Amino acid sequence: MNTFTITHTHHDRAEIVHLHGYLDAHTASQFERDLRVIIEQGDAHVIVDFEHLDYISSAGLGVFMVFIEDIRKQGGDILLAAMRDNVFSVFDLLGFQVLFRIFPTVDEAMAALSNNA
């Protein structure tokens, strides 16, 4: 069985969400609940760290679409960082690189937030 876990790191400018394992139809609801809590707590900037994510399905991608409009209406954003090539190719194939800012590292995403302050 493929596992999926979520951990968090809070910084002054953003909540960093670290994804591990497989984000698919079986685990997307867990990620959706997690993001909903973060946004409801008022964290307007979220950086999603994909460094340890091995796989993402269309259900996993859908979670991002659920929240991006709401968080941007609050003056925030969801930044994506440290994607493995196989995960990036799914985002790229579906045109998500036009909708989301994608960074090579979490540090670069944090720097982009600082530059927008």
Buried (B, 14 or more C-beta within 10 A) or exposed (E): EEEBEBEBEEEEBBBBBBBBBBBBEEBBEBBBEBBBEBBEEEBBBBBBBBBEBBBBBEBBBEBBEEBBEEBEEEEBBBBBBBBBEEBBEBBBEEEBEEEBBBBEEBEBBBEBBEEEE
